[in-house]
């Protein structure tokens, strides 16, 4: 693999890799292809990594590549900057070596679905395409597959990745929406917005922004660049989508309308896009019905790790909703969140580290609420209450936590799997005990 001149001089010394998770390992693989040397620094995850990155360590390197989990306020990041090391993120580093077209996708919600769907639709149309970035497949891993100049990269970019960007370039950018999130990392909502806003400067072509993005930019008195256009976020029932297409219903219908706006860039027929949309399955643990027990629907939206996602899930569903939520708080106005969801739910069943806080705010607005130590207990209680309730409305048990999973689970995937297992256990219990629905 050829090494671009912009980075070549920084590889004469070993590269410092901060973090030995999936991003760190991906950087190692890329450096190995470049015949470069490196040293990994990690505080806890890797017994083979160095535990200390101080001034002495920083001076041993010209280039420091960090995993997304390292914020600019981390002592190691401050040390690297203080010693004038070139400090960039994994995605930014890998992008230097990418030679093919690049489409960046970001947003508070919807970015993973759009990233995976666009890659799926392009492949189905005979175009070499790869989905990478924040979806769980670091861009540094792409080069092992040999996908470069003849491939299109659909790259999901998080604020954690864009905040340190220097070299990344994309031919098009889709920014789906904006709402408060990650306030455990950013001091304010505006700081979070600016971390994503940096991406606009790295796009050489078309920029498509959701209305909520444009609204927040206006609030901050930021001018949109000339190559940016604003997409109105609204649900449209598209009759060309089959009944079981995930893009037929809200909120995925909004994502699909954005995708339709960007599709002409690929110079492919619109029929190919609809064919893909009618054959696409959502990534796991996005809002989807996982089971139905005695006419009670159980919906799994474990990926709903922020307020915006939970609001969207509640807006998409009809009937009496028995909501399971709570987890690791990332900041934000929990009181406003609780007041807003209380209007849409029949009762709340709370788990996780911030259950007590949510409970107090839901009680302020007279919403029935209980707390549970385990997800299994919450599912059992919500399911039983839904089964016993009367009335003709649809009964829905919804897991859409609104918060991160790390207080109780390894990931949102782990939480989603645990929810489905709990629903299965509830079903077995009902069958064994022959409990009937009122």
N, C-alpha and C positions, 0 to 999 in steps of 0.2 A: 504493500500500500504506500502510495506517495504521501509525503508529509508536506502540507502547504507551508510556504515560507513564513506566514504570519505566526506560526506556532513552533516552527522548527528550532529556533534559537532557545526556546524555553525547555527543550527536551534534552539539552546537553547535561543537565543535572537530573537526578531522580525526581520524579513527580510525587508530590505529597497528595495522597488521597485521604480525604477526611470522611470517615464512615465506611464500615465494611458490610453494609447491607447490599441489597440487589443493585443499587446504583454504583456503589464502590466496586463490587465484583465485575460489573460491566465495564467500568473504566480499566480495570486490570486486563481484561480480555483485549480491549482495544489497544492498550499500550503494548501488550505482548505482540500483536500484529505489526506494531511499529518498531519492534526491537528496542523499545525504550525501557528504562528502569523506573521503579517506583517504590515508595514506602507507604504503608497503610497506617493510619492513626484512628484509633477507636477507643472510646472510654470504657466500653463494656461488652460489646457483641463478639469480639474476635480475640481469642487468647494469643494469636500470633501477631496481632497488631500492637503498635506502640501506644502507650497510654498517655503520653505527655507530648503536647505540641506547644513549646515555649519559644522564646526568641532564638535560642541556640538551634532548635529544630527548624524553625522557619528559614534561617539563613543557609540551611543545607539544600534548599530548593529554589528554583526560579518560578515554578508553576505549582499552584495549589488548586486541586479540583475537589469540590465539595459535593456531598449528597444533599438533596433538597431539604432534609431535616435540619440542616445547620442554618440558623438565622444569622443575619448580619450582626446581631448582638451577642452571638456566642463568643466566648473568650478566644477560641482558636481562630475564628474569622477575624477578630479584632487584631490578633497577633500577626496574622498574615498580611493584613492591610497596613499595619503599622510598620512592617519591615519591607513594604513596597514589593511584595510578591504579586505575580499575576494571579488573581483569585477569580475563578469562574466555576459555574456549576457543571454537573455531569452532562446535561443536555446541551449546554452551550459549547462545551468542549467537543462533544461528538459531532455537532452541527458543522464544525470547521471542515470535517472530512466528507460530509454529504455532498454529492454532486448532482443529484436529481432534483426534480420539482419538490417543493415543500409547502404544505398547507397546514397552518397552525389553528388549533381549536382550543378556546378557553371559555371560561364562564363559571359562575357559582354552581350551576347545575346544567346537566345535559351534555357536557363536553365528552364524556366517555362514550355515550351512546352514539353521538354524531361521528366521533372518531372511528369507532368500530364499524358503523354502518357505511360510511364513505369508503373505507378500505374494502369492505364486503361488496359494495355495489361496483366499484372499479374492477375488482378481480372477476366478478360475474360478467363484466363487460369485456373481459379479455385484456385488461390493463394490469401490468405489474404494479402492485401496491402493497404497502406495509403500514400497519398501525403501530405507533411507538410513542414513547414519552411517558406521561403520567399515568397511562392506563395499566402500568405494571410491567411493561416491556421497555426498559431503558433504551434510548436511541443508540447508545454505545454498543448494544447487542446486535444491532441490525447488520453490521458489517460482516459478521460471521456467515450470514446467509448469502452474501455476495450481492445483495440488493442495493444498487447504487444508481448509476447514471441512467439506466433504463427503467427506473422505478419511481413511483410517486410515493412520497412519505406523508401520511396523515398523522400529524403529531399533536397529541394532547399536551397542553402546557398549563401547569398550575402557577399560582402566584409565587410559590416557593421557588420555582424554576426561573420565572421571568425577572425576579427582583435583582438578580446578579448578572443579567445578560449583557454581553459585550459584542459577541461575534455572530450570534444567531441571525439568520435571514430566512424569511418565508415569502412565497409568491402570492399568498392569499391568507387572510386571517378572518376567522369567525369567532366573535365574542358573543355568546348566547344571551347572557343576562347578568345582572349584578344584584347582590343582596349582601347583608352583613354576614361575615363568616371569618373564621381563623383569628378572632380577636384575642386568643391566647398567645398569638405570635405578633400581631400588629397592635400598636397602641390605640389606633382609631380606625373606623371604617374607611376614612379617606386614605390612610396609609396603605390599607389593603387594596383599595382601588388603584392607587398609584403604582403598586407593584405589578398589577396587570397592565396598566396603561403603558408601561415601558414597551410592551410588545408592539404597539402601533408604530414606534420608531424603527422597528426591525422588519416591517412588512414593506416590500417593494411594489406590491400590486394591490388588488382589491381588498378592502376591509369592510366587513359586514357586522354591524353592531345591533344588538337588541335594544329596544326602546328604553329599558331600565338602565342600560349602560349610558346611553346618550343623556338621559335625565340626570344621572349622577355627575356626568362630565359638566353639564350645564350648571348644576348646583355648585361645583367647584370652580366654575368659570374657566374651564379648559376648552380650547377650540378644537373641533374635530379636523383632522387633516383632509385635504381635498379628495383623497382617494377613499374616503370613508362614506358609507351610506347607512342609514338607519332603517332597521326592520321593525315593523310594528308587531309586537308579540300578541297574537290572538289565535283562538281556536277556530279552525275552519274544517268542516266536515267534507273531506275530499272523497267523492264518490268513486274515483278510480282506485281507491284502496279497498282491498277485500275486507270482509268482516273481521277476520282474525289478524289483520296487520296491526302491529303495535303502534303504528303511526296514525291510526284512525281516531284514537281517543286522546284527550288531554292527559298529560302535558306533552306527550310525544308528537302530537299533531303540530304543535308550535315548532318543535325541532325540525320536523319534516318540511315545513314551509321555509325555514331558513336554508335547509339543504337544497331545496328546489332553486333558491336564489343563487347558490354557489355552483350548482351542477353545470351550467353552461361553460364554466371555465375549462372543463375537461373535454369539451367539444364532442359529447356523446349524446345520443338521442334520449329524449325524456322518457320514452317507453322503457328504456333500460333501467332508469331510476325507479319507475313504478314496479317493474318486474322484481327488482331487488327488495323494494319496500314490502312487497307482498309475500316475500319468502324469507324475511329476516326475523330472527328471534332476539329479543332483548338480552343483554348481558344479565347474568343472574343477580337477584336481590335488588333490582330496580322494581318499581311498582308493578306487581303482577299477582294474580290470584293463584295461590299455591294449593288450596284445598277448599272443599265445601263439605260441611258436616250438618246433616239435618236442616238444610236450607240456610245455614249460617256460613257466610263466605269468610275465608281467612286469606288476607292479603299480606304479602311480604315486600316491604320497602326498606330493608336493612341499610341500603345505600343512602337512605335519607338521613344524612349526618349533619344537616343544617336546617335552619328555620324555613328557608325558601323551599327546600325539597318537601318538608312536611306540609307546608301550606298547599303546595301543588298537589300532593297526594290526596289531601282532604277535599280539595276542589274537584278532583277527578272522580271521587266516589259519591254515591247517593245512598240514602237510607240512614238507619241508626248505626253510628260508628262507635265502636268500643276500642279506644285508642291505647296502644301500648307504647310508651316513650320514656325518654330519660337516658342518661349516660354520662360521658365525660364532657363537661362544658368547655366550649372554645370561646367564651365571651359572648357579648351581645345582650340585648335587652330581653331578658327572660320573662319579665312581667308583661311586656307587650305581646310576646309570643304566646304566653298562656291565655291572655285575654282574647287573642284572635282565634286560637284553635278551640276555645271553649264554646264558641258560637256554632261549631261544626260537629262536635262530638257529644255522644250520649253519656259517656263516662270515661275516666282516665285511669290507667293501671301503670304505675310508675316503677321503674327499676333504675339502678345505677347511682353514681356518686352524687348527682344533683337532684335526686328524687324529692328530697325534703324541700328544696327551694321551689321547684315547680309546684309541688303540692300546696305550698302556702299561697302562691299566686292564683292557682285555680280555685282555691277556697274563697279568695277575695271576690271572685265573680260567680260564686255559688255553683261551681261545676263539681259533680260527684267524682271523688278521687280516692284511690287507695295506693299504698306503697307495698312493694314485694321485694324480698331478698334475692329471688331468682327469676329468670325469664320463664321457666317452667310454671312457677306459681302464678305469674301474671297471666300467662296464656290460659291456664286452667280457670282462673277467676273470670277473665273476660269472656271466655268461651261459655262457661256456665251461665253467666248473666245474659249473654246474647240468646242462648237456647231457651232460657226461661221467660224472656221478654215477650210481650204481646203486641199485637198490631200488625198491619199489613206491610209496613215498610221493610225493605231489605235490611237484613242484619249483617253487619260487617265487623270482623275483628281485624284491626290494622296494626301491624308493626311498622311504624315510621318514626324512628326515635327522635329525630331533630338534633341529635348530639352524637359525638364520636363514641366508638365502642371500646376504647382501650382500657377503661376502668374495669371491665368484666370479661372482655373477649380479646382474642389476638387481632381481630380485624372485623370489618363489617361483614365479610364473607362468613367468618366463624359465627357471628351473631345470627346471620341469615340461616345458616345450617341448623343452629341451635333452635331457632324458632320453628323451623319445619319439623324437627324431631319432636318438639314439644306438642305441636298440633297432632302429629301421629300418635303420640302417647295419649293425648286427650281423647282421640277417636277410639283407641283401643279400650280405654277406661269406660267410655260411654257404651260401647258394644258389650263389654263384659258385665256391666251393671245394668244394662238394658234401660238406660235413662232416656226418657222421652222428652221431646220438645213441646212446650205449651202452645 
